């Protein structure tokens, strides 16, 4: 199955596909509300506000697999993100990013290498995958902040190739 054919469900329960929600540069992030990296929501929203008109889409996928740091319902997650970080980028239903029930999107994303050449399981919340039109995937581990030079310059380079 191609990336574009992978079915997704929005946090509001609407069915779609990755192809319907992606753009020329799409940043996919597994998110959680009770994590040390949760403030990255703010940085992700700033990226979205700055670059969405240039073709960046950010897709947030809540995940409760890491120390149960996303225990909330869809409504609780939406409210938390809106009230605390003003999140306007699309959020999706809670998924699994590792293990037997890994979501099909993450099965493919986990094949991408990080900056040290390592692929495989997602290690923690707020791991980021930047996907370009040609399905080129670049992987950024959780400690890479959304507004870091490393991520921003990669996004800007991707958008300049459109």
TAMO-V128668 format. One record per residue. N is the residue number from 1. PSI is psi in whole degrees, -180 to 180 (NA if undefined). D_LAST is the distance of its C-alpha to the last C-alpha in Angstrom with 2 decimals. Layout:
# TAMO-V128668
n:psi:d_last
N:PSI:D_LAST
N:PSI:D_LAST
This chain:
# TAMO-V128668
n:psi:d_last
1:134:24.49
2:161:20.69
3:-43:18.80
4:-26:17.94
5:-10:21.70
6:124:22.96
7:142:25.04
8:158:24.82
9:125:27.23
10:167:26.40
11:-19:28.86
12:0:30.46
13:7:31.15
14:136:28.75
15:140:27.55
16:-170:23.94
17:163:21.66
18:-39:18.75
19:-30:16.69
20:-22:17.81
21:-9:16.87
22:167:13.66
23:-167:10.17
24:-26:6.70
25:117:8.70
26:124:12.40
27:116:15.31
28:130:18.53
29:132:21.76
30:124:25.42
31:161:27.30
32:146:30.98
33:-16:33.11
34:48:35.91
35:155:34.30
36:-24:34.36
37:1:30.55
38:-36:30.61
39:-13:29.91
40:-19:26.35
41:-42:25.87
42:-45:26.04
43:-39:23.34
44:-42:21.05
45:-40:21.75
46:-43:21.04
47:-46:17.57
48:-45:17.00
49:-39:18.49
50:-39:16.54
51:-4:12.95
52:-35:13.20
53:-16:12.61
54:-5:9.18
55:7:8.34
56:133:10.71
57:139:13.57
58:131:16.69
59:121:19.28
60:129:22.79
61:99:25.31
62:142:28.85
63:133:30.91
64:20:34.62
65:-14:35.03
66:100:35.34
67:32:38.78
68:44:38.49
69:7:36.33
70:70:34.89
71:-12:38.10
72:164:37.34
73:170:36.95
74:-45:33.77
75:-41:35.31
76:-40:36.31
77:-48:32.87
78:-47:31.24
79:-45:33.97
80:-49:33.75
81:-40:30.00
82:-50:30.35
83:-40:33.53
84:-29:32.85
85:1:29.14
86:32:28.03
87:127:25.45
88:-9:23.36
89:157:20.65
90:137:21.63
91:153:24.50
92:175:25.87
93:158:29.30
94:134:30.89
95:173:30.20
96:135:31.37
97:-10:29.02
98:165:31.75
99:-170:34.88
100:-35:36.21
101:30:34.42
102:133:30.91
103:143:28.38
104:-35:26.52
105:-46:23.11
106:-26:24.61
107:-41:26.34
108:-41:23.06
109:-35:21.45
110:-6:24.61
111:-17:24.05
112:147:21.36
113:145:22.80
114:-173:23.08
115:-19:23.31
116:6:26.85
117:16:26.03
118:132:27.56
119:-166:26.55
120:-160:28.77
121:149:29.91
122:133:28.36
123:-25:30.78
124:176:30.71
125:151:29.21
126:32:25.84
127:141:24.29
128:142:20.50
129:121:17.96
130:119:14.22
131:127:12.60
132:172:9.09
133:-40:8.30
134:14:10.49
135:19:13.09
136:130:13.11
137:126:15.36
138:137:16.39
139:135:19.67
140:121:21.24
141:169:24.92
142:-34:26.60
143:-14:27.75
144:112:24.27
145:149:24.11
146:-35:21.05
147:15:21.16
148:153:21.87
149:-43:20.30
150:-48:19.42
151:-46:17.37
152:-44:15.90
153:-35:14.79
154:-41:13.17
155:-47:11.29
156:-40:10.33
157:-42:9.27
158:-43:7.10
159:-29:5.50
160:-19:5.57
161:-3:3.80
162:NA:0.00
